[in-house]
Amino acid sequence: MSDYDYIPKLYDVHYDAPETDRQSDEFFWATVGGCKQRFNIHDYATLYRIPWLYDIALYHNLVCRTPTEMSAAIDKVWAAAGVDRSGLRALELGAGSGAFGHELRHTLRIPHLEAIDICPEAAEAANRDRAGLYDAYHIDDLTNLSPAAETTLRKAKFNVVAMASATGWGNHIPLAGFETSFDLLIPGGWYIFHVKPNDPDPECIELCAWVADKVNNGALKQAYRGSHFHRKSSNGSDIYYDVVVGVKQ
Ligand SMILES: C[S@@+](CC[C@H](N)C(=O)[O-])C[C@H]1O[C@@H](n2cnc3c(N)ncnc32)[C@H](O)[C@@H]1O
């Protein structure tokens, strides 16, 4: 039994060997509606249009374990800190189809959970495959929020801002988006960040420096940092990311 057995096994998914080591250059084959097609793992809009396809390709084929790894780490930190979860109000960044949201809601028992993603198909996938998971799903660019979204998100007074698997590689949330998300969190709130250390990707380097700076200048009090298995690469190697759980000062 795996914690991901609730995701159906469909489409006979199998991967191509990657042409480079870049995580964004992985491709797989899937048979959808009788037609065998090739997909890029970072072509989110296309993947989210097909029920469960992103989840199958990530959580079954590449055994991505980030949602459960992160929720287990957060659970320990909150248990040790005696956090009263009944008052938690969370915003999940780059929420996609909702696999991490599933853990935030069902494992960590966060009573109020909102999501934001730049991609309209992400909200469609979450609402279709995990109906009722989020209290609200905002479709907006974290680097350039619409005035209406900004007002709504500020009013929500989030005391948790959490993100899994949405840093780096040129098509995830850029630095400016994380700065905005940090600003949306109330002081004393939990900031939960996920980043790949020691990778030559310029965005990963920049984001590692950004979170280190937040800790060093006292804006974020780090309660936990640990290396966790993220997923297999399509060439079979293991990919690890750092999970950071901190409190905004
Ligand atoms: C790897 S996927 C999401 C994975 C998801 N967190 C999960 O647990 O399965 C990264 C997401 O970041 C979103 N994203 C990229 N740039 C963004 C931006 N500027 N603002 C908001 N979301 C963004 C993408 O649309 C994509 O859905």
Ligand as a Chemical Component Dictionary entry (heavy atoms), coordinates in Angstrom:
data_LIG
# 
_chem_comp.id                   LIG 
_chem_comp.type                 NON-POLYMER 
_chem_comp.pdbx_formal_charge   0 
_chem_comp.three_letter_code    LIG 
# 
loop_
_chem_comp_atom.comp_id 
_chem_comp_atom.atom_id 
_chem_comp_atom.alt_atom_id 
_chem_comp_atom.type_symbol 
_chem_comp_atom.charge 
_chem_comp_atom.model_Cartn_x 
_chem_comp_atom.model_Cartn_y 
_chem_comp_atom.model_Cartn_z 
_chem_comp_atom.pdbx_ordinal 
LIG C1  C1  C 0  5.451 21.186 -10.387 1  
LIG S1  S1  S 1  4.003 22.063 -10.575 2  
LIG C2  C2  C 0  3.060 21.940 -9.102  3  
LIG C3  C3  C 0  3.192 20.779 -8.220  4  
LIG C4  C4  C 0  2.224 20.791 -7.093  5  
LIG N1  N1  N 0  2.647 21.734 -6.082  6  
LIG C5  C5  C 0  2.091 19.394 -6.528  7  
LIG O1  O1  O 0  2.211 19.237 -5.328  8  
LIG O2  O2  O -1 1.806 18.447 -7.261  9  
LIG C6  C6  C 0  4.526 23.780 -10.458 10 
LIG C7  C7  C 0  3.362 24.777 -10.597 11 
LIG O3  O3  O 0  3.841 26.121 -10.458 12 
LIG C8  C8  C 0  2.961 26.928 -11.230 13 
LIG N2  N2  N 0  3.567 28.264 -11.461 14 
LIG C9  C9  C 0  4.621 28.568 -12.261 15 
LIG N3  N3  N 0  4.852 29.888 -12.266 16 
LIG C10 C10 C 0  3.930 30.456 -11.436 17 
LIG C11 C11 C 0  3.645 31.800 -11.042 18 
LIG N4  N4  N 0  4.381 32.822 -11.495 19 
LIG N5  N5  N 0  2.628 32.025 -10.182 20 
LIG C12 C12 C 0  1.882 30.977 -9.726  21 
LIG N6  N6  N 0  2.087 29.683 -10.075 22 
LIG C13 C13 C 0  3.098 29.411 -10.921 23 
LIG C14 C14 C 0  2.787 26.100 -12.514 24 
LIG O4  O4  O 0  1.675 26.504 -13.281 25 
LIG C15 C15 C 0  2.671 24.683 -11.945 26 
LIG O5  O5  O 0  1.326 24.282 -11.771 27 
# 
loop_
_chem_comp_bond.comp_id 
_chem_comp_bond.atom_id_1 
_chem_comp_bond.atom_id_2 
_chem_comp_bond.value_order 
_chem_comp_bond.pdbx_ordinal 
LIG C1  S1  SING 1  
LIG S1  C2  SING 2  
LIG S1  C6  SING 3  
LIG C2  C3  SING 4  
LIG C3  C4  SING 5  
LIG C4  N1  SING 6  
LIG C4  C5  SING 7  
LIG C5  O1  DOUB 8  
LIG C5  O2  SING 9  
LIG C6  C7  SING 10 
LIG C7  O3  SING 11 
LIG C7  C15 SING 12 
LIG O3  C8  SING 13 
LIG C8  N2  SING 14 
LIG C8  C14 SING 15 
LIG N2  C9  SING 16 
LIG N2  C13 SING 17 
LIG C9  N3  DOUB 18 
LIG N3  C10 SING 19 
LIG C10 C11 SING 20 
LIG C10 C13 DOUB 21 
LIG C11 N4  SING 22 
LIG C11 N5  DOUB 23 
LIG N5  C12 SING 24 
LIG C12 N6  DOUB 25 
LIG N6  C13 SING 26 
LIG C14 O4  SING 27 
LIG C14 C15 SING 28 
LIG C15 O5  SING 29 
# 
